[in-house]
Amino acid sequence: MIEVGSVLVHEDVVSNNFVCNLNKCKGACCLEGDSGAPLNHNELQILKDIYPKVKPYMTSKGIATIEAIGTHVTDFEGDYTTPCVDTNKECAYVTWENGITKCAIEKAYEAGDIDWQKPISCHLYPIRITAYPEFDVLNYDRWSICSPACAFGDELKVRVHEFLKGPLTRKYGEEWYRELEEAVEHL
């Protein structure tokens, strides 16, 4: 583990290559899994507040899901997540462009309708955060659907943390990211 401030970063995050390749995977991470995207407690109210502005970008199935069960749910482990259409299928916030999943929240953000990009767990994927009271642990979540991203990362020679510089900076700040880069240089 690499310690950067109050964050422990697993070596896999800085040693493995990864670049999303949506043309190959079609955004399968938004469609598969055993629950929706993990949410922080502070994101719950944000989702409620922005829903009216995100709704125009959503599918009819996603809208029906949100209006039936809410902008977030509690999963089988007691964690907050985004709701899924048809129980555990696609995220309710999924929209489609040319057969590739996109996030309706991010579409609203890109259009300037909201000022919040999307849940941090989505933005950071394939990094997953385990939050403890005193520190966070960042792990690289390996999943077979991301094998095209691993191959693309190998081809481009881009490591997980480099690919996710923007989301990591969003979560922890520019100074923290600089400290991570310095720590990686010393490995």
TIVO-2410 file (N, C-alpha, C; in nm, 3 decimals):
# residues 187
REC num residu      c1      c2      c3 atome chaine
REC   1      M   0.084  -0.120   0.000     N      A
REC   1      M   0.000   0.000   0.000    CA      A
REC   1      M   0.088   0.125   0.000     C      A
REC   2      I   0.039   0.226  -0.066     N      A
REC   2      I   0.105   0.356  -0.070    CA      A
REC   2      I   0.020   0.451   0.013     C      A
REC   3      E   0.080   0.518   0.108     N      A
REC   3      E   0.007   0.612   0.193    CA      A
REC   3      E   0.026   0.753   0.140     C      A
REC   4      V  -0.086   0.817   0.108     N      A
REC   4      V  -0.086   0.956   0.062    CA      A
REC   4      V  -0.188   1.029   0.147     C      A
REC   5      G  -0.140   1.111   0.238     N      A
REC   5      G  -0.231   1.177   0.333    CA      A
REC   5      G  -0.304   1.070   0.412     C      A
REC   6      S  -0.436   1.081   0.418     N      A
REC   6      S  -0.516   0.983   0.492    CA      A
REC   6      S  -0.578   0.880   0.397     C      A
REC   7      V  -0.507   0.851   0.287     N      A
REC   7      V  -0.556   0.756   0.188    CA      A
REC   7      V  -0.449   0.649   0.165     C      A
REC   8      L  -0.491   0.523   0.171     N      A
REC   8      L  -0.403   0.412   0.136    CA      A
REC   8      L  -0.439   0.366  -0.004     C      A
REC   9      V  -0.341   0.364  -0.092     N      A
REC   9      V  -0.361   0.329  -0.232    CA      A
REC   9      V  -0.296   0.194  -0.258     C      A
REC  10      H  -0.374   0.097  -0.301     N      A
REC  10      H  -0.318  -0.035  -0.332    CA      A
REC  10      H  -0.224  -0.022  -0.452     C      A
REC  11      E  -0.114  -0.096  -0.447     N      A
REC  11      E  -0.015  -0.089  -0.555    CA      A
REC  11      E  -0.074  -0.119  -0.692     C      A
REC  12      D  -0.179  -0.201  -0.698     N      A
REC  12      D  -0.242  -0.233  -0.827    CA      A
REC  12      D  -0.293  -0.108  -0.899     C      A
REC  13      V  -0.332  -0.006  -0.822     N      A
REC  13      V  -0.385   0.117  -0.880    CA      A
REC  13      V  -0.277   0.191  -0.958     C      A
REC  14      V  -0.152   0.177  -0.916     N      A
REC  14      V  -0.042   0.251  -0.980    CA      A
REC  14      V   0.045   0.162  -1.068     C      A
REC  15      S   0.022   0.031  -1.068     N      A
REC  15      S   0.107  -0.058  -1.147    CA      A
REC  15      S   0.034  -0.122  -1.266     C      A
REC  16      N  -0.098  -0.124  -1.265     N      A
REC  16      N  -0.175  -0.183  -1.374    CA      A
REC  16      N  -0.220  -0.076  -1.473     C      A
REC  17      N  -0.233  -0.117  -1.597     N      A
REC  17      N  -0.276  -0.025  -1.703    CA      A
REC  17      N  -0.426  -0.039  -1.726     C      A
REC  18      F  -0.488   0.075  -1.767     N      A
REC  18      F  -0.633   0.077  -1.785    CA      A
REC  18      F  -0.673   0.204  -1.859     C      A
REC  19      V  -0.750   0.190  -1.965     N      A
REC  19      V  -0.815   0.303  -2.033    CA      A
REC  19      V  -0.948   0.250  -2.084     C      A
REC  20      C  -1.058   0.307  -2.040     N      A
REC  20      C  -1.189   0.261  -2.085    CA      A
REC  20      C  -1.193   0.257  -2.238     C      A
REC  21      N  -1.252   0.150  -2.288     N      A
REC  21      N  -1.266   0.133  -2.431    CA      A
REC  21      N  -1.413   0.105  -2.460     C      A
REC  22      L  -1.493   0.211  -2.457     N      A
REC  22      L  -1.637   0.198  -2.469    CA      A
REC  22      L  -1.681   0.136  -2.601     C      A
REC  23      N  -1.602   0.150  -2.705     N      A
REC  23      N  -1.638   0.087  -2.832    CA      A
REC  23      N  -1.636  -0.064  -2.822     C      A
REC  24      K  -1.560  -0.118  -2.728     N      A
REC  24      K  -1.551  -0.264  -2.710    CA      A
REC  24      K  -1.649  -0.313  -2.603     C      A
REC  25      C  -1.652  -0.248  -2.487     N      A
REC  25      C  -1.735  -0.298  -2.376    CA      A
REC  25      C  -1.876  -0.243  -2.378     C      A
REC  26      K  -1.898  -0.134  -2.448     N      A
REC  26      K  -2.030  -0.070  -2.462    CA      A
REC  26      K  -2.083  -0.014  -2.329     C      A
REC  27      G  -1.994   0.002  -2.229     N      A
REC  27      G  -2.037   0.055  -2.100    CA      A
REC  27      G  -2.106  -0.048  -2.014     C      A
REC  28      A  -2.062  -0.171  -2.023     N      A
REC  28      A  -2.126  -0.282  -1.951    CA      A
REC  28      A  -2.126  -0.263  -1.800     C      A
REC  29      C  -2.033  -0.185  -1.746     N      A
REC  29      C  -2.029  -0.164  -1.600    CA      A
REC  29      C  -2.155  -0.092  -1.551     C      A
REC  30      C  -2.225  -0.023  -1.639     N      A
REC  30      C  -2.350   0.044  -1.601    CA      A
REC  30      C  -2.471  -0.047  -1.616     C      A
REC  31      L  -2.448  -0.167  -1.666     N      A
REC  31      L  -2.557  -0.260  -1.693    CA      A
REC  31      L  -2.554  -0.385  -1.607     C      A
REC  32      E  -2.436  -0.425  -1.564     N      A
REC  32      E  -2.421  -0.553  -1.494    CA      A
REC  32      E  -2.379  -0.531  -1.349     C      A
REC  33      G  -2.397  -0.634  -1.270     N      A
REC  33      G  -2.358  -0.629  -1.130    CA      A
REC  33      G  -2.472  -0.672  -1.041     C      A
REC  34      D  -2.446  -0.669  -0.912     N      A
REC  34      D  -2.549  -0.715  -0.818    CA      A
REC  34      D  -2.622  -0.601  -0.749     C      A
REC  35      S  -2.588  -0.477  -0.782     N      A
REC  35      S  -2.661  -0.360  -0.733    CA      A
REC  35      S  -2.617  -0.239  -0.814     C      A
REC  36      G  -2.676  -0.124  -0.784     N      A
REC  36      G  -2.640  -0.002  -0.854    CA      A
REC  36      G  -2.506   0.052  -0.808     C      A
REC  37      A  -2.473   0.171  -0.856     N      A
REC  37      A  -2.346   0.234  -0.820    CA      A
REC  37      A  -2.348   0.278  -0.674     C      A
REC  38      P  -2.240   0.253  -0.601     N      A
REC  38      P  -2.233   0.297  -0.461    CA      A
REC  38      P  -2.245   0.450  -0.451     C      A
REC  39      L  -2.313   0.495  -0.346     N      A
REC  39      L  -2.332   0.639  -0.322    CA      A
REC  39      L  -2.285   0.675  -0.183     C      A
REC  40      N  -2.226   0.793  -0.170     N      A
REC  40      N  -2.193   0.848  -0.039    CA      A
REC  40      N  -2.318   0.914   0.018     C      A
REC  41      H  -2.326   0.923   0.147     N      A
REC  41      H  -2.443   0.984   0.212    CA      A
REC  41      H  -2.469   1.126   0.159     C      A
REC  42      N  -2.362   1.203   0.137     N      A
REC  42      N  -2.379   1.341   0.090    CA      A
REC  42      N  -2.430   1.349  -0.055     C      A
REC  43      E  -2.424   1.238  -0.128     N      A
REC  43      E  -2.473   1.239  -0.266    CA      A
REC  43      E  -2.624   1.216  -0.276     C      A
REC  44      L  -2.685   1.168  -0.170     N      A
REC  44      L  -2.828   1.135  -0.174    CA      A
REC  44      L  -2.913   1.259  -0.199     C      A
REC  45      Q  -2.888   1.365  -0.126     N      A
REC  45      Q  -2.966   1.488  -0.145    CA      A
REC  45      Q  -2.937   1.551  -0.281     C      A
REC  46      I  -2.812   1.540  -0.324     N      A
REC  46      I  -2.777   1.593  -0.457    CA      A
REC  46      I  -2.862   1.525  -0.564     C      A
REC  47      L  -2.873   1.392  -0.557     N      A
REC  47      L  -2.953   1.320  -0.656    CA      A
REC  47      L  -3.099   1.365  -0.653     C      A
REC  48      K  -3.153   1.384  -0.533     N      A
REC  48      K  -3.292   1.432  -0.523    CA      A
REC  48      K  -3.306   1.570  -0.586     C      A
REC  49      D  -3.210   1.657  -0.558     N      A
REC  49      D  -3.218   1.795  -0.606    CA      A
REC  49      D  -3.202   1.806  -0.759     C      A
REC  50      I  -3.116   1.724  -0.817     N      A
REC  50      I  -3.088   1.737  -0.961    CA      A
REC  50      I  -3.181   1.654  -1.047     C      A
REC  51      Y  -3.255   1.561  -0.989     N      A
REC  51      Y  -3.338   1.471  -1.068    CA      A
REC  51      Y  -3.425   1.543  -1.172     C      A
REC  52      P  -3.494   1.652  -1.137     N      A
REC  52      P  -3.578   1.718  -1.240    CA      A
REC  52      P  -3.497   1.762  -1.363     C      A
REC  53      K  -3.371   1.798  -1.344     N      A
REC  53      K  -3.289   1.844  -1.457    CA      A
REC  53      K  -3.222   1.727  -1.531     C      A
REC  54      V  -3.210   1.613  -1.464     N      A
REC  54      V  -3.152   1.494  -1.526    CA      A
REC  54      V  -3.258   1.415  -1.602     C      A
REC  55      K  -3.381   1.421  -1.554     N      A
REC  55      K  -3.492   1.342  -1.609    CA      A
REC  55      K  -3.504   1.351  -1.762     C      A
REC  56      P  -3.490   1.469  -1.824     N      A
REC  56      P  -3.503   1.475  -1.970    CA      A
REC  56      P  -3.399   1.392  -2.047     C      A
REC  57      Y  -3.291   1.354  -1.981     N      A
REC  57      Y  -3.186   1.276  -2.046    CA      A
REC  57      Y  -3.202   1.125  -2.024     C      A
REC  58      M  -3.298   1.088  -1.941     N      A
REC  58      M  -3.315   0.948  -1.901    CA      A
REC  58      M  -3.407   0.872  -1.995     C      A
REC  59      T  -3.398   0.739  -1.988     N      A
REC  59      T  -3.490   0.653  -2.063    CA      A
REC  59      T  -3.623   0.646  -1.989     C      A
REC  60      S  -3.727   0.604  -2.058     N      A
REC  60      S  -3.858   0.591  -1.992    CA      A
REC  60      S  -3.854   0.486  -1.881     C      A
REC  61      K  -3.776   0.378  -1.901     N      A
REC  61      K  -3.762   0.276  -1.796    CA      A
REC  61      K  -3.690   0.332  -1.673     C      A
REC  62      G  -3.590   0.414  -1.697     N      A
REC  62      G  -3.517   0.475  -1.586    CA      A
REC  62      G  -3.606   0.570  -1.507     C      A
REC  63      I  -3.683   0.652  -1.578     N      A
REC  63      I  -3.775   0.745  -1.514    CA      A
REC  63      I  -3.879   0.669  -1.432     C      A
REC  64      A  -3.936   0.565  -1.490     N      A
REC  64      A  -4.036   0.486  -1.419    CA      A
REC  64      A  -3.977   0.425  -1.291     C      A
REC  65      T  -3.853   0.380  -1.300     N      A
REC  65      T  -3.787   0.321  -1.182    CA      A
REC  65      T  -3.768   0.426  -1.073     C      A
REC  66      I  -3.714   0.541  -1.109     N      A
REC  66      I  -3.691   0.649  -1.011    CA      A
REC  66      I  -3.823   0.693  -0.950     C      A
REC  67      E  -3.925   0.709  -1.030     N      A
REC  67      E  -4.053   0.757  -0.977    CA      A
REC  67      E  -4.123   0.652  -0.892     C      A
REC  68      A  -4.089   0.524  -0.912     N      A
REC  68      A  -4.148   0.418  -0.830    CA      A
REC  68      A  -4.073   0.397  -0.699     C      A
REC  69      I  -3.938   0.406  -0.703     N      A
REC  69      I  -3.862   0.371  -0.582    CA      A
REC  69      I  -3.769   0.480  -0.530     C      A
REC  70      G  -3.753   0.588  -0.604     N      A
REC  70      G  -3.672   0.700  -0.555    CA      A
REC  70      G  -3.540   0.714  -0.628     C      A
REC  71      T  -3.469   0.823  -0.598     N      A
REC  71      T  -3.344   0.856  -0.666    CA      A
REC  71      T  -3.226   0.772  -0.617     C      A
REC  72      H  -3.244   0.702  -0.506     N      A
REC  72      H  -3.143   0.609  -0.456    CA      A
REC  72      H  -3.215   0.500  -0.377     C      A
REC  73      V  -3.144   0.390  -0.352     N      A
REC  73      V  -3.198   0.279  -0.275    CA      A
REC  73      V  -3.092   0.230  -0.177     C      A
REC  74      T  -3.132   0.143  -0.089     N      A
REC  74      T  -3.039   0.074   0.000    CA      A
REC  74      T  -3.029  -0.069  -0.051     C      A
REC  75      D  -2.906  -0.114  -0.079     N      A
REC  75      D  -2.890  -0.248  -0.138    CA      A
REC  75      D  -2.894  -0.357  -0.031     C      A
REC  76      F  -2.871  -0.481  -0.074     N      A
REC  76      F  -2.881  -0.596   0.015    CA      A
REC  76      F  -2.776  -0.595   0.127     C      A
REC  77      E  -2.671  -0.514   0.112     N      A
REC  77      E  -2.569  -0.503   0.217    CA      A
REC  77      E  -2.592  -0.382   0.307     C      A
REC  78      G  -2.700  -0.307   0.280     N      A
REC  78      G  -2.729  -0.189   0.360    CA      A
REC  78      G  -2.659  -0.063   0.313     C      A
REC  79      D  -2.600  -0.067   0.193     N      A
REC  79      D  -2.530   0.049   0.138    CA      A
REC  79      D  -2.623   0.125   0.042     C      A
REC  80      Y  -2.602   0.256   0.032     N      A
REC  80      Y  -2.678   0.337  -0.062    CA      A
REC  80      Y  -2.623   0.315  -0.203     C      A
REC  81      T  -2.715   0.300  -0.299     N      A
REC  81      T  -2.676   0.283  -0.439    CA      A
REC  81      T  -2.777   0.353  -0.529     C      A
REC  82      T  -2.739   0.366  -0.655     N      A
REC  82      T  -2.835   0.412  -0.754    CA      A
REC  82      T  -2.935   0.299  -0.777     C      A
REC  83      P  -3.060   0.331  -0.808     N      A
REC  83      P  -3.157   0.225  -0.837    CA      A
REC  83      P  -3.127   0.159  -0.971     C      A
REC  84      C  -3.171   0.035  -0.984     N      A
REC  84      C  -3.154  -0.038  -1.110    CA      A
REC  84      C  -3.290  -0.068  -1.171     C      A
REC  85      V  -3.295  -0.061  -1.302     N      A
REC  85      V  -3.413  -0.100  -1.378    CA      A
REC  85      V  -3.427  -0.252  -1.366     C      A
REC  86      D  -3.549  -0.302  -1.352     N      A
REC  86      D  -3.572  -0.446  -1.343    CA      A
REC  86      D  -3.488  -0.510  -1.231     C      A
REC  87      T  -3.483  -0.449  -1.117     N      A
REC  87      T  -3.415  -0.492  -0.995    CA      A
REC  87      T  -3.263  -0.478  -1.005     C      A
REC  88      N  -3.193  -0.570  -1.071     N      A
REC  88      N  -3.047  -0.563  -1.076    CA      A
REC  88      N  -2.994  -0.564  -1.218     C      A
REC  89      K  -3.052  -0.483  -1.301     N      A
REC  89      K  -3.003  -0.471  -1.438    CA      A
REC  89      K  -2.937  -0.336  -1.453     C      A
REC  90      E  -2.969  -0.265  -1.558     N      A
REC  90      E  -2.903  -0.138  -1.583    CA      A
REC  90      E  -2.936  -0.034  -1.477     C      A
REC  91      C  -2.841   0.054  -1.454     N      A
REC  91      C  -2.862   0.168  -1.364    CA      A
REC  91      C  -2.978   0.251  -1.419     C      A
REC  92      A  -3.061   0.301  -1.332     N      A
REC  92      A  -3.175   0.382  -1.375    CA      A
REC  92      A  -3.133   0.510  -1.447     C      A
REC  93      Y  -3.009   0.555  -1.424     N      A
REC  93      Y  -2.959   0.678  -1.486    CA      A
REC  93      Y  -2.891   0.654  -1.621     C      A
REC  94      V  -2.894   0.530  -1.671     N      A
REC  94      V  -2.832   0.498  -1.799    CA      A
REC  94      V  -2.915   0.557  -1.913     C      A
REC  95      T  -2.845   0.608  -2.010     N      A
REC  95      T  -2.903   0.647  -2.137    CA      A
REC  95      T  -2.816   0.585  -2.246     C      A
REC  96      W  -2.858   0.591  -2.368     N      A
REC  96      W  -2.787   0.521  -2.476    CA      A
REC  96      W  -2.751   0.617  -2.587     C      A
REC  97      E  -2.631   0.598  -2.643     N      A
REC  97      E  -2.587   0.670  -2.762    CA      A
REC  97      E  -2.515   0.570  -2.853     C      A
REC  98      N  -2.571   0.543  -2.967     N      A
REC  98      N  -2.510   0.452  -3.064    CA      A
REC  98      N  -2.474   0.316  -3.003     C      A
REC  99      G  -2.564   0.264  -2.921     N      A
REC  99      G  -2.543   0.133  -2.861    CA      A
REC  99      G  -2.448   0.129  -2.743     C      A
REC 100      I  -2.403   0.246  -2.697     N      A
REC 100      I  -2.311   0.256  -2.584    CA      A
REC 100      I  -2.383   0.327  -2.470     C      A
REC 101      T  -2.368   0.273  -2.348     N      A
REC 101      T  -2.431   0.338  -2.234    CA      A
REC 101      T  -2.361   0.470  -2.203     C      A
REC 102      K  -2.438   0.564  -2.163     N      A
REC 102      K  -2.390   0.693  -2.114    CA      A
REC 102      K  -2.468   0.722  -1.986     C      A
REC 103      C  -2.419   0.815  -1.908     N      A
REC 103      C  -2.485   0.851  -1.783    CA      A
REC 103      C  -2.571   0.975  -1.806     C      A
REC 104      A  -2.699   0.965  -1.775     N      A
REC 104      A  -2.789   1.079  -1.791    CA      A
REC 104      A  -2.747   1.196  -1.702     C      A
REC 105      I  -2.692   1.164  -1.585     N      A
REC 105      I  -2.644   1.270  -1.495    CA      A
REC 105      I  -2.531   1.345  -1.563     C      A
REC 106      E  -2.436   1.271  -1.619     N      A
REC 106      E  -2.323   1.334  -1.685    CA      A
REC 106      E  -2.367   1.411  -1.810     C      A
REC 107      K  -2.467   1.360  -1.880     N      A
REC 107      K  -2.519   1.432  -1.997    CA      A
REC 107      K  -2.576   1.568  -1.955     C      A
REC 108      A  -2.650   1.570  -1.844     N      A
REC 108      A  -2.705   1.697  -1.792    CA      A
REC 108      A  -2.592   1.790  -1.750     C      A
REC 109      Y  -2.486   1.734  -1.692     N      A
REC 109      Y  -2.368   1.812  -1.652    CA      A
REC 109      Y  -2.300   1.872  -1.775     C      A
REC 110      E  -2.278   1.789  -1.876     N      A
REC 110      E  -2.212   1.836  -1.998    CA      A
REC 110      E  -2.293   1.944  -2.069     C      A
REC 111      A  -2.425   1.937  -2.056     N      A
REC 111      A  -2.512   2.037  -2.119    CA      A
REC 111      A  -2.519   2.166  -2.036     C      A
REC 112      G  -2.461   2.165  -1.916     N      A
REC 112      G  -2.464   2.283  -1.831    CA      A
REC 112      G  -2.591   2.296  -1.749     C      A
REC 113      D  -2.671   2.190  -1.744     N      A
REC 113      D  -2.796   2.195  -1.668    CA      A
REC 113      D  -2.775   2.175  -1.518     C      A
REC 114      I  -2.667   2.107  -1.482     N      A
REC 114      I  -2.632   2.085  -1.340    CA      A
REC 114      I  -2.482   2.106  -1.325     C      A
REC 115      D  -2.437   2.122  -1.200     N      A
REC 115      D  -2.294   2.143  -1.177    CA      A
REC 115      D  -2.227   2.026  -1.105     C      A
REC 116      W  -2.289   1.910  -1.109     N      A
REC 116      W  -2.236   1.789  -1.044    CA      A
REC 116      W  -2.223   1.683  -1.152     C      A
REC 117      Q  -2.103   1.629  -1.170     N      A
REC 117      Q  -2.076   1.543  -1.286    CA      A
REC 117      Q  -2.145   1.407  -1.278     C      A
REC 118      K  -2.131   1.337  -1.169     N      A
REC 118      K  -2.195   1.207  -1.147    CA      A
REC 118      K  -2.143   1.154  -1.015     C      A
REC 119      P  -2.200   1.045  -0.963     N      A
REC 119      P  -2.150   0.990  -0.836    CA      A
REC 119      P  -2.000   0.961  -0.846     C      A
REC 120      I  -1.930   0.989  -0.739     N      A
REC 120      I  -1.784   0.971  -0.741    CA      A
REC 120      I  -1.747   0.825  -0.764     C      A
REC 121      S  -1.828   0.731  -0.720     N      A
REC 121      S  -1.795   0.590  -0.743    CA      A
REC 121      S  -1.795   0.557  -0.893     C      A
REC 122      C  -1.884   0.619  -0.968     N      A
REC 122      C  -1.888   0.599  -1.113    CA      A
REC 122      C  -1.768   0.666  -1.179     C      A
REC 123      H  -1.739   0.787  -1.135     N      A
REC 123      H  -1.630   0.865  -1.194    CA      A
REC 123      H  -1.495   0.798  -1.169     C      A
REC 124      L  -1.480   0.732  -1.055     N      A
REC 124      L  -1.354   0.669  -1.019    CA      A
REC 124      L  -1.339   0.525  -1.070     C      A
REC 125      Y  -1.443   0.467  -1.126     N      A
REC 125      Y  -1.434   0.326  -1.162    CA      A
REC 125      Y  -1.323   0.303  -1.264     C      A
REC 126      P  -1.235   0.204  -1.246     N      A
REC 126      P  -1.244   0.082  -1.167    CA      A
REC 126      P  -1.184   0.090  -1.027     C      A
REC 127      I  -1.158   0.210  -0.978     N      A
REC 127      I  -1.115   0.222  -0.839    CA      A
REC 127      I  -1.239   0.219  -0.751     C      A
REC 128      R  -1.232   0.141  -0.645     N      A
REC 128      R  -1.337   0.138  -0.543    CA      A
REC 128      R  -1.278   0.187  -0.412     C      A
REC 129      I  -1.353   0.271  -0.343     N      A
REC 129      I  -1.309   0.327  -0.214    CA      A
REC 129      I  -1.375   0.248  -0.102     C      A
REC 130      T  -1.293   0.206  -0.007     N      A
REC 130      T  -1.344   0.156   0.120    CA      A
REC 130      T  -1.315   0.265   0.221     C      A
REC 131      A  -1.419   0.325   0.274     N      A
REC 131      A  -1.404   0.438   0.366    CA      A
REC 131      A  -1.410   0.391   0.511     C      A
REC 132      Y  -1.310   0.430   0.586     N      A
REC 132      Y  -1.306   0.407   0.730    CA      A
REC 132      Y  -1.312   0.543   0.798     C      A
REC 133      P  -1.343   0.548   0.927     N      A
REC 133      P  -1.353   0.679   0.993    CA      A
REC 133      P  -1.227   0.765   0.981     C      A
REC 134      E  -1.111   0.704   0.983     N      A
REC 134      E  -0.985   0.779   0.983    CA      A
REC 134      E  -0.914   0.785   0.847     C      A
REC 135      F  -0.952   0.697   0.754     N      A
REC 135      F  -0.881   0.693   0.627    CA      A
REC 135      F  -0.965   0.620   0.521     C      A
REC 136      D  -0.926   0.639   0.395     N      A
REC 136      D  -0.985   0.567   0.282    CA      A
REC 136      D  -0.882   0.468   0.228     C      A
REC 137      V  -0.931   0.359   0.171     N      A
REC 137      V  -0.845   0.263   0.101    CA      A
REC 137      V  -0.896   0.257  -0.043     C      A
REC 138      L  -0.804   0.275  -0.138     N      A
REC 138      L  -0.837   0.269  -0.280    CA      A
REC 138      L  -0.788   0.136  -0.337     C      A
REC 139      N  -0.880   0.060  -0.394     N      A
REC 139      N  -0.849  -0.069  -0.455    CA      A
REC 139      N  -0.890  -0.068  -0.601     C      A
REC 140      Y  -0.817  -0.145  -0.679     N      A
REC 140      Y  -0.847  -0.163  -0.820    CA      A
REC 140      Y  -0.944  -0.281  -0.831     C      A
REC 141      D  -1.063  -0.256  -0.883     N      A
REC 141      D  -1.167  -0.358  -0.895    CA      A
REC 141      D  -1.154  -0.424  -1.031     C      A
REC 142      R  -1.104  -0.546  -1.032     N      A
REC 142      R  -1.090  -0.620  -1.158    CA      A
REC 142      R  -1.220  -0.691  -1.191     C      A
REC 143      W  -1.260  -0.680  -1.318     N      A
REC 143      W  -1.385  -0.739  -1.362    CA      A
REC 143      W  -1.366  -0.779  -1.508     C      A
REC 144      S  -1.409  -0.895  -1.546     N      A
REC 144      S  -1.385  -0.945  -1.681    CA      A
REC 144      S  -1.439  -0.852  -1.790     C      A
REC 145      I  -1.547  -0.780  -1.761     N      A
REC 145      I  -1.602  -0.691  -1.864    CA      A
REC 145      I  -1.507  -0.577  -1.898     C      A
REC 146      C  -1.408  -0.554  -1.811     N      A
REC 146      C  -1.312  -0.447  -1.836    CA      A
REC 146      C  -1.185  -0.495  -1.904     C      A
REC 147      S  -1.181  -0.619  -1.951     N      A
REC 147      S  -1.059  -0.667  -2.017    CA      A
REC 147      S  -1.023  -0.583  -2.140     C      A
REC 148      P  -1.119  -0.529  -2.217     N      A
REC 148      P  -1.080  -0.440  -2.327    CA      A
REC 148      P  -1.010  -0.313  -2.276     C      A
REC 149      A  -1.049  -0.265  -2.159     N      A
REC 149      A  -0.985  -0.146  -2.101    CA      A
REC 149      A  -0.843  -0.177  -2.056     C      A
REC 150      C  -0.823  -0.297  -2.005     N      A
REC 150      C  -0.687  -0.338  -1.965    CA      A
REC 150      C  -0.597  -0.347  -2.087     C      A
REC 151      A  -0.647  -0.409  -2.192     N      A
REC 151      A  -0.569  -0.422  -2.315    CA      A
REC 151      A  -0.539  -0.284  -2.376     C      A
REC 152      F  -0.638  -0.196  -2.376     N      A
REC 152      F  -0.620  -0.061  -2.430    CA      A
REC 152      F  -0.520   0.017  -2.345     C      A
REC 153      G  -0.529   0.003  -2.213     N      A
REC 153      G  -0.432   0.067  -2.124    CA      A
REC 153      G  -0.291   0.016  -2.149     C      A
REC 154      D  -0.277  -0.115  -2.172     N      A
REC 154      D  -0.145  -0.172  -2.204    CA      A
REC 154      D  -0.092  -0.114  -2.334     C      A
REC 155      E  -0.180  -0.104  -2.432     N      A
REC 155      E  -0.140  -0.050  -2.562    CA      A
REC 155      E  -0.093   0.095  -2.550     C      A
REC 156      L  -0.166   0.173  -2.471     N      A
REC 156      L  -0.133   0.316  -2.457    CA      A
REC 156      L  -0.033   0.343  -2.344     C      A
REC 157      K  -0.004   0.240  -2.263     N      A
REC 157      K   0.086   0.252  -2.148    CA      A
REC 157      K   0.038   0.359  -2.049     C      A
REC 158      V  -0.092   0.348  -2.013     N      A
REC 158      V  -0.154   0.441  -1.917    CA      A
REC 158      V  -0.199   0.359  -1.796     C      A
REC 159      R  -0.148   0.396  -1.680     N      A
REC 159      R  -0.184   0.324  -1.558    CA      A
REC 159      R  -0.318   0.372  -1.503     C      A
REC 160      V  -0.379   0.291  -1.418     N      A
REC 160      V  -0.512   0.319  -1.364    CA      A
REC 160      V  -0.518   0.460  -1.306     C      A
REC 161      H  -0.422   0.493  -1.219     N      A
REC 161      H  -0.427   0.625  -1.153    CA      A
REC 161      H  -0.409   0.739  -1.252     C      A
REC 162      E  -0.335   0.716  -1.360     N      A
REC 162      E  -0.317   0.821  -1.461    CA      A
REC 162      E  -0.447   0.841  -1.539     C      A
REC 163      F  -0.512   0.731  -1.575     N      A
REC 163      F  -0.639   0.739  -1.646    CA      A
REC 163      F  -0.744   0.812  -1.561     C      A
REC 164      L  -0.736   0.793  -1.430     N      A
REC 164      L  -0.835   0.851  -1.339    CA      A
REC 164      L  -0.785   0.977  -1.267     C      A
REC 165      K  -0.692   1.047  -1.326     N      A
REC 165      K  -0.639   1.169  -1.265    CA      A
REC 165      K  -0.750   1.269  -1.234     C      A
REC 166      G  -0.840   1.292  -1.328     N      A
REC 166      G  -0.949   1.388  -1.306    CA      A
REC 166      G  -1.038   1.350  -1.189     C      A
REC 167      P  -1.090   1.228  -1.186     N      A
REC 167      P  -1.174   1.188  -1.073    CA      A
REC 167      P  -1.099   1.184  -0.939     C      A
REC 168      L  -0.972   1.139  -0.942     N      A
REC 168      L  -0.895   1.137  -0.817    CA      A
REC 168      L  -0.872   1.279  -0.766     C      A
REC 169      T  -0.846   1.372  -0.858     N      A
REC 169      T  -0.830   1.512  -0.820    CA      A
REC 169      T  -0.962   1.569  -0.770     C      A
REC 170      R  -1.071   1.533  -0.833     N      A
REC 170      R  -1.204   1.577  -0.787    CA      A
REC 170      R  -1.228   1.531  -0.643     C      A
REC 171      K  -1.191   1.409  -0.612     N      A
REC 171      K  -1.217   1.352  -0.480    CA      A
REC 171      K  -1.119   1.404  -0.374     C      A
REC 172      Y  -0.990   1.408  -0.406     N      A
REC 172      Y  -0.890   1.435  -0.304    CA      A
REC 172      Y  -0.811   1.564  -0.323     C      A
REC 173      G  -0.822   1.628  -0.439     N      A
REC 173      G  -0.753   1.755  -0.462    CA      A
REC 173      G  -0.625   1.741  -0.543     C      A
REC 174      E  -0.582   1.853  -0.599     N      A
REC 174      E  -0.463   1.856  -0.684    CA      A
REC 174      E  -0.336   1.824  -0.606     C      A
REC 175      E  -0.324   1.879  -0.487     N      A
REC 175      E  -0.204   1.854  -0.405    CA      A
REC 175      E  -0.193   1.706  -0.372     C      A
REC 176      W  -0.304   1.644  -0.336     N      A
REC 176      W  -0.303   1.501  -0.306    CA      A
REC 176      W  -0.256   1.423  -0.428     C      A
REC 177      Y  -0.306   1.455  -0.546     N      A
REC 177      Y  -0.267   1.382  -0.667    CA      A
REC 177      Y  -0.118   1.401  -0.695     C      A
REC 178      R  -0.065   1.522  -0.674     N      A
REC 178      R   0.079   1.545  -0.692    CA      A
REC 178      R   0.160   1.458  -0.597     C      A
REC 179      E   0.113   1.447  -0.473     N      A
REC 179      E   0.181   1.362  -0.374    CA      A
REC 179      E   0.176   1.215  -0.417     C      A
REC 180      L   0.064   1.172  -0.475     N      A
REC 180      L   0.054   1.035  -0.526    CA      A
REC 180      L   0.157   1.013  -0.636     C      A
REC 181      E   0.164   1.105  -0.731     N      A
REC 181      E   0.260   1.092  -0.840    CA      A
REC 181      E   0.403   1.086  -0.788     C      A
REC 182      E   0.436   1.169  -0.687     N      A
REC 182      E   0.570   1.166  -0.627    CA      A
REC 182      E   0.596   1.032  -0.562     C      A
REC 183      A   0.498   0.978  -0.492     N      A
REC 183      A   0.515   0.849  -0.427    CA      A
REC 183      A   0.537   0.739  -0.531     C      A
REC 184      V   0.466   0.747  -0.643     N      A
REC 184      V   0.481   0.647  -0.750    CA      A
REC 184      V   0.622   0.654  -0.809     C      A
REC 185      E   0.673   0.774  -0.826     N      A
REC 185      E   0.809   0.790  -0.880    CA      A
REC 185      E   0.913   0.724  -0.793     C      A
REC 186      H   0.889   0.717  -0.663     N      A
REC 186      H   0.986   0.659  -0.568    CA      A
REC 186      H   0.972   0.509  -0.552     C      A
REC 187      L   0.876   0.449  -0.621     N      A
REC 187      L   0.859   0.303  -0.610    CA      A
REC 187      L   0.966   0.229  -0.689     C      A
***
